[in-house]
Amino acid sequence: MQISLTGEPVLRLTGLSAATLPHMDYEVAGTPAQRKVWQDKIDQQGAELKARGLLS
């Protein structure tokens, strides 16, 4: 998923890059099976952020 900084005025105004925000990299899940895969991916990203000390 590409995050457009023009669509995110706060990011653009603060000078933040979308690449520094891995928690914003998600996709929509349409079925229960896709939801499970999506939730597993989000859980994995959360665990990685916690391991790096970026999420408490």
N, CA, C and O atoms as a Tinker XYZ file with bonds, in Angstrom:
   224  protein
     1  N      0.843000   -1.179000    0.000000    73     2
     2  CA     0.000000    0.000000    0.000000    64     1     3
     3  C      0.881000    1.232000    0.000000    63     2     4     5
     4  O      1.803000    1.346000    0.808000    81     3
     5  N      0.603000    2.140000   -0.892000    73     3     6
     6  CA     1.338000    3.394000   -0.966000    64     5     7
     7  C      0.548000    4.479000   -0.252000    63     6     8     9
     8  O     -0.646000    4.650000   -0.501000    81     7
     9  N      1.201000    5.201000    0.621000    73     7    10
    10  CA     0.559000    6.300000    1.323000    64     9    11
    11  C      0.978000    7.592000    0.648000    63    10    12    13
    12  O      2.165000    7.908000    0.571000    81    11
    13  N      0.010000    8.326000    0.168000    73    11    14
    14  CA     0.285000    9.598000   -0.496000    64    13    15
    15  C      0.356000   10.696000    0.550000    63    14    16    17
    16  O     -0.589000   10.895000    1.314000    81    15
    17  N      1.468000   11.406000    0.586000    73    15    18
    18  CA     1.599000   12.478000    1.564000    64    17    19
    19  C      0.661000   13.637000    1.262000    63    18    20    21
    20  O      0.347000   14.421000    2.158000    81    19
    21  N      0.207000   13.760000    0.017000    73    19    22
    22  CA    -0.755000   14.820000   -0.295000    64    21    23
    23  C     -2.098000   14.520000    0.348000    63    22    24    25
    24  O     -2.863000   15.435000    0.650000    81    23
    25  N     -2.388000   13.239000    0.557000    73    23    26
    26  CA    -3.629000   12.837000    1.209000    64    25    27
    27  C     -3.516000   12.819000    2.722000    63    26    28    29
    28  O     -4.511000   12.611000    3.416000    81    27
    29  N     -2.335000   13.029000    3.230000    73    27    30
    30  CA    -2.088000   13.029000    4.671000    64    29    31
    31  C     -1.461000   14.365000    5.057000    63    30    32    33
    32  O     -0.243000   14.447000    5.215000    81    31
    33  N     -2.275000   15.420000    5.212000    73    31    34
    34  CA    -1.727000   16.755000    5.451000    64    33    35
    35  C     -0.867000   16.857000    6.706000    63    34    36    37
    36  O      0.091000   17.630000    6.731000    81    35
    37  N     -1.190000   16.093000    7.746000    73    35    38
    38  CA    -0.384000   16.163000    8.965000    64    37    39
    39  C      1.018000   15.640000    8.697000    63    38    40    41
    40  O      2.000000   16.229000    9.148000    81    39
    41  N      1.116000   14.525000    7.957000    73    39    42
    42  CA     2.431000   13.996000    7.612000    64    41    43
    43  C      3.214000   14.997000    6.778000    63    42    44    45
    44  O      4.397000   15.236000    7.019000    81    43
    45  N      2.539000   15.578000    5.795000    73    43    46
    46  CA     3.206000   16.517000    4.896000    64    45    47
    47  C      3.694000   17.741000    5.669000    63    46    48    49
    48  O      4.824000   18.186000    5.468000    81    47
    49  N      2.860000   18.287000    6.544000    73    47    50
    50  CA     3.223000   19.494000    7.285000    64    49    51
    51  C      4.327000   19.248000    8.304000    63    50    52    53
    52  O      5.148000   20.131000    8.552000    81    51
    53  N      4.357000   18.056000    8.897000    73    51    54
    54  CA     5.392000   17.758000    9.883000    64    53    55
    55  C      6.664000   17.240000    9.239000    63    54    56    57
    56  O      7.692000   17.118000    9.906000    81    55
    57  N      6.606000   16.934000    7.949000    73    55    58
    58  CA     7.791000   16.452000    7.252000    64    57    59
    59  C      8.060000   14.976000    7.465000    63    58    60    61
    60  O      9.138000   14.490000    7.122000    81    59
    61  N      7.093000   14.248000    8.028000    73    59    62
    62  CA     7.276000   12.813000    8.235000    64    61    63
    63  C      7.127000   12.067000    6.920000    63    62    64    65
    64  O      6.388000   12.487000    6.030000    81    63
    65  N      7.826000   10.979000    6.816000    73    63    66
    66  CA     7.744000   10.128000    5.641000    64    65    67
    67  C      6.840000    8.944000    5.948000    63    66    68    69
    68  O      6.835000    8.434000    7.068000    81    67
    69  N      6.087000    8.513000    4.967000    73    67    70
    70  CA     5.226000    7.346000    5.151000    64    69    71
    71  C      6.052000    6.100000    5.450000    63    70    72    73
    72  O      5.565000    5.183000    6.111000    81    71
    73  N      7.294000    6.056000    4.974000    73    71    74
    74  CA     8.159000    4.897000    5.215000    64    73    75
    75  C      8.495000    4.749000    6.692000    63    74    76    77
    76  O      8.837000    3.652000    7.134000    81    75
    77  N      8.406000    5.823000    7.461000    73    75    78
    78  CA     8.711000    5.748000    8.892000    64    77    79
    79  C      7.508000    5.321000    9.712000    63    78    80    81
    80  O      7.583000    5.246000   10.938000    81    79
    81  N      6.400000    5.041000    9.041000    73    79    82
    82  CA     5.170000    4.678000    9.736000    64    81    83
    83  C      4.685000    3.295000    9.302000    63    82    84    85
    84  O      3.660000    3.188000    8.628000    81    83
    85  N      5.414000    2.224000    9.682000    73    83    86
    86  CA     5.035000    0.885000    9.228000    64    85    87
    87  C      3.660000    0.454000    9.719000    63    86    88    89
    88  O      3.034000   -0.415000    9.112000    81    87
    89  N      3.184000    1.045000   10.800000    73    87    90
    90  CA     1.864000    0.661000   11.303000    64    89    91
    91  C      0.747000    1.123000   10.379000    63    90    92    93
    92  O     -0.394000    0.691000   10.542000    81    91
    93  N      1.043000    1.994000    9.407000    73    91    94
    94  CA     0.015000    2.454000    8.475000    64    93    95
    95  C     -0.054000    1.582000    7.226000    63    94    96    97
    96  O     -0.884000    1.821000    6.348000    81    95
    97  N      0.807000    0.578000    7.139000    73    95    98
    98  CA     0.832000   -0.301000    5.972000    64    97    99
    99  C     -0.123000   -1.469000    6.208000    63    98   100   101
   100  O      0.286000   -2.513000    6.718000    81    99
   101  N     -1.362000   -1.301000    5.849000    73    99   102
   102  CA    -2.363000   -2.351000    6.033000    64   101   103
   103  C     -3.300000   -2.378000    4.840000    63   102   104   105
   104  O     -3.379000   -1.419000    4.071000    81   103
   105  N     -3.999000   -3.473000    4.699000    73   103   106
   106  CA    -4.940000   -3.646000    3.604000    64   105   107
   107  C     -6.304000   -4.002000    4.177000    63   106   108   109
   108  O     -6.407000   -4.424000    5.329000    81   107
   109  N     -7.333000   -3.835000    3.387000    73   107   110
   110  CA    -8.694000   -4.143000    3.823000    64   109   111
   111  C     -8.949000   -5.641000    3.660000    63   110   112   113
   112  O     -8.565000   -6.234000    2.652000    81   111
   113  N     -9.588000   -6.240000    4.640000    73   111   114
   114  CA    -9.933000   -7.660000    4.591000    64   113   115
   115  C    -11.427000   -7.794000    4.296000    63   114   116   117
   116  O    -12.258000   -7.212000    4.992000    81   115
   117  N    -11.760000   -8.565000    3.262000    73   115   118
   118  CA   -13.150000   -8.687000    2.844000    64   117   119
   119  C    -13.858000   -9.934000    3.322000    63   118   120   121
   120  O    -15.081000   -9.927000    3.462000    81   119
   121  N    -13.125000  -11.009000    3.578000    73   119   122
   122  CA   -13.738000  -12.265000    4.007000    64   121   123
   123  C    -13.146000  -12.673000    5.356000    63   122   124   125
   124  O    -12.108000  -12.147000    5.756000    81   123
   125  N    -13.795000  -13.603000    6.060000    73   123   126
   126  CA   -13.230000  -14.053000    7.340000    64   125   127
   127  C    -11.803000  -14.609000    7.200000    63   126   128   129
   128  O    -10.966000  -14.386000    8.076000    81   127
   129  N    -11.526000  -15.321000    6.118000    73   127   130
   130  CA   -10.180000  -15.870000    5.916000    64   129   131
   131  C     -9.170000  -14.743000    5.694000    63   130   132   133
   132  O     -8.060000  -14.782000    6.224000    81   131
   133  N     -9.565000  -13.736000    4.903000    73   131   134
   134  CA    -8.676000  -12.595000    4.683000    64   133   135
   135  C     -8.482000  -11.820000    5.981000    63   134   136   137
   136  O     -7.399000  -11.301000    6.248000    81   135
   137  N     -9.533000  -11.746000    6.781000    73   135   138
   138  CA    -9.450000  -11.053000    8.072000    64   137   139
   139  C     -8.439000  -11.741000    8.975000    63   138   140   141
   140  O     -7.664000  -11.073000    9.661000    81   139
   141  N     -8.439000  -13.078000    8.982000    73   139   142
   142  CA    -7.481000  -13.839000    9.799000    64   141   143
   143  C     -6.060000  -13.565000    9.342000    63   142   144   145
   144  O     -5.177000  -13.329000   10.166000    81   143
   145  N     -5.831000  -13.594000    8.034000    73   143   146
   146  CA    -4.496000  -13.317000    7.494000    64   145   147
   147  C     -4.087000  -11.889000    7.843000    63   146   148   149
   148  O     -2.950000  -11.643000    8.244000    81   147
   149  N     -5.026000  -10.945000    7.689000    73   147   150
   150  CA    -4.756000   -9.542000    7.997000    64   149   151
   151  C     -4.419000   -9.372000    9.473000    63   150   152   153
   152  O     -3.466000   -8.670000    9.813000    81   151
   153  N     -5.193000  -10.010000   10.357000    73   151   154
   154  CA    -4.953000   -9.895000   11.795000    64   153   155
   155  C     -3.606000  -10.492000   12.168000    63   154   156   157
   156  O     -2.895000   -9.932000   13.002000    81   155
   157  N     -3.242000  -11.625000   11.561000    73   155   158
   158  CA    -1.932000  -12.221000   11.815000    64   157   159
   159  C     -0.816000  -11.270000   11.391000    63   158   160   161
   160  O      0.188000  -11.130000   12.089000    81   159
   161  N     -0.998000  -10.616000   10.240000    73   159   162
   162  CA     0.004000   -9.665000    9.744000    64   161   163
   163  C      0.131000   -8.471000   10.695000    63   162   164   165
   164  O      1.241000   -8.037000   11.001000    81   163
   165  N     -0.999000   -7.942000   11.158000    73   163   166
   166  CA    -0.984000   -6.809000   12.086000    64   165   167
   167  C     -0.346000   -7.214000   13.413000    63   166   168   169
   168  O      0.428000   -6.448000   13.987000    81   167
   169  N     -0.665000   -8.410000   13.901000    73   167   170
   170  CA    -0.065000   -8.900000   15.142000    64   169   171
   171  C      1.447000   -9.034000   15.004000    63   170   172   173
   172  O      2.190000   -8.688000   15.922000    81   171
   173  N      1.904000   -9.537000   13.854000    73   171   174
   174  CA     3.333000   -9.681000   13.614000    64   173   175
   175  C      4.012000   -8.312000   13.570000    63   174   176   177
   176  O      5.083000   -8.126000   14.147000    81   175
   177  N      3.386000   -7.358000   12.886000    73   175   178
   178  CA     3.956000   -6.011000   12.831000    64   177   179
   179  C      4.004000   -5.393000   14.224000    63   178   180   181
   180  O      4.974000   -4.717000   14.568000    81   179
   181  N      2.968000   -5.618000   15.025000    73   179   182
   182  CA     2.947000   -5.109000   16.394000    64   181   183
   183  C      4.063000   -5.713000   17.229000    63   182   184   185
   184  O      4.719000   -5.009000   17.997000    81   183
   185  N      4.280000   -7.011000   17.084000    73   183   186
   186  CA     5.353000   -7.677000   17.820000    64   185   187
   187  C      6.718000   -7.137000   17.410000    63   186   188   189
   188  O      7.595000   -6.950000   18.253000    81   187
   189  N      6.898000   -6.885000   16.111000    73   187   190
   190  CA     8.165000   -6.328000   15.634000    64   189   191
   191  C      8.386000   -4.922000   16.184000    63   190   192   193
   192  O      9.501000   -4.578000   16.578000    81   191
   193  N      7.336000   -4.112000   16.214000    73   191   194
   194  CA     7.455000   -2.757000   16.759000    64   193   195
   195  C      7.754000   -2.789000   18.253000    63   194   196   197
   196  O      8.550000   -1.988000   18.742000    81   195
   197  N      7.118000   -3.714000   18.987000    73   195   198
   198  CA     7.399000   -3.850000   20.417000    64   197   199
   199  C      8.842000   -4.274000   20.639000    63   198   200   201
   200  O      9.502000   -3.777000   21.551000    81   199
   201  N      9.338000   -5.192000   19.809000    73   199   202
   202  CA    10.717000   -5.660000   19.933000    64   201   203
   203  C     11.713000   -4.535000   19.679000    63   202   204   205
   204  O     12.797000   -4.514000   20.262000    81   203
   205  N     11.345000   -3.603000   18.810000    73   203   206
   206  CA    12.216000   -2.463000   18.508000    64   205   207
   207  C     12.024000   -1.322000   19.499000    63   206   208   209
   208  O     12.718000   -0.308000   19.422000    81   207
   209  N     11.084000   -1.483000   20.432000    73   207   210
   210  CA    10.837000   -0.461000   21.437000    64   209   211
   211  C     10.022000    0.715000   20.938000    63   210   212   213
   212  O     10.009000    1.775000   21.564000    81   211
   213  N      9.335000    0.535000   19.807000    73   211   214
   214  CA     8.552000    1.622000   19.233000    64   213   215
   215  C      7.085000    1.559000   19.625000    63   214   216   217
   216  O      6.315000    2.467000   19.314000    81   215
   217  N      6.699000    0.487000   20.307000    73   215   218
   218  CA     5.308000    0.302000   20.711000    64   217   219
   219  C      5.318000   -0.316000   22.097000    63   218   220   221
   220  O      6.076000   -1.248000   22.366000    81   219
   221  N      4.478000    0.203000   22.972000    73   219   222
   222  CA     4.476000   -0.346000   24.333000    64   221   223
   223  C      3.286000   -1.242000   24.566000    63   222   224
   224  O      3.129000   -1.787000   25.658000    81   223
